[in-house]
């Protein structure tokens, strides 16, 4: 299958995959390093959106203009709607529990 | 029926507003005592629209008129059309019916009061049909002229009042009214339960829109060139639209408006994608920096977009853009957590708000001052804090309370003990 693709396309697929991996890595690092639930919700959802986004873009590019490729684009839109909704749900739950967002000088938690 | 003098009187009224800055500064304080009675003056003006909360607003208006000694309740409907429009007559007739119903409600409420009927009269009027009214300023001008003419000193707003139908006007209307000499109050009524609203709104337009959308989606997933997928698709789309068209679509699709929104939404997608990538790179740099230079704060921003889909679009766009996370939406106030100051500044510049307005209301409505210029934003934490943090435990996550606001509990100390914190 790869042989059929042009070199430029392969390069793009590789670039997208690497970018997706990079942003997923950033997301993971953020979850481990950031101090509280709010800031983690930022990175867990956001860098992930782009991580999954680039991954799906690579998939769509590999498959080409076929049914499966179109579906991966749809998946991307799906992620773009559900991801912030989930992040909002987490943040709102924390807010209603009375969790005060971390500020400079607080302890990590 | 139209009050032809309104436009003439209005100009001096509108020009005499002044002191916008002072009013804006007072506004956050006003929220707390919104439930307080308005100063008693001759008449109470209630702009009327067929909203779900109209009945409750009328009831409250009657109560307020009796308690505060208003002599007249003016129920006014502001025309969103202009005499001579093709459908002006039918719309005026419709407005008259709404006014008649509102008047009947007000009178029956007055009659039902204990003891004698208080000396309160009810007047109705259809105003503003002699010109096109474009924005909150126009509405306020017409309202102020009417109030002046009829010696009314107070305005009571229905919380769901949206005269144009496709633009939310309550918040800008409140703001513009605060620049006049009128006393303004929003009726502290809660909207009826969602179930009640859902039942009343089944229309063909919604059904067709939902059917078309479901069928298109089904065929996209299936094979549009295979007859069997058409059969199952039509059956599925029919079931979906019968059960869900009243739930999923909350405003009636209209021919020029809905397709235009879709087109403008398509324009918005690449803009949003670009913003996401740009902000993602910035956040990635912060997270990978060994010093982890974050300055997270919680912020409040009052946004001017309609409730429902536009607000959801804006809140989700804010969350999608890295560095900002919508924590809570309370009426038109968004509580947004920001990770770094530049993300917060970007938020207060309001580009996403303008884009959302562009998508839903078109280009002309997108031009508005940034939240910073409107003084509609506040930082709730850290050294730059301008407002106290409304700690959420105090309100228990209830729906907006009767009085509209819950008292904020002071919590300035950043090292304040929060026993609930268990994560991490």
Interface residues (C-beta under 8 A of the other chain):
Chain A: X22 X23 X26 X29 X30 X33 X34 X35 X36 X37 X38 X39 X40 X41 X42 X43 X45 X46 X47 X49 X50 X67 X70 X71 X74 X80 X81 X83 X84 X85 X87 X88 X91 X92 X94 X95 X96 X97 X98 X99 X100 X101 X102 X103 X104 X105 X106 X108 X109
Chain B: X220 X221 X223 X276 X277 X279 X280 X283 X284 X287 X288 X292 X294 X295 X296 X297 X298 X315 X316 X317 X319 X320 X321 X322 X323 X324 X325 X326 X327 X328 X335 X337 X339 X381 X382 X389 X391 X392 X393 X394 X396 X397 X411 X414 X415 X416 X418 X420 X421 X423 X424
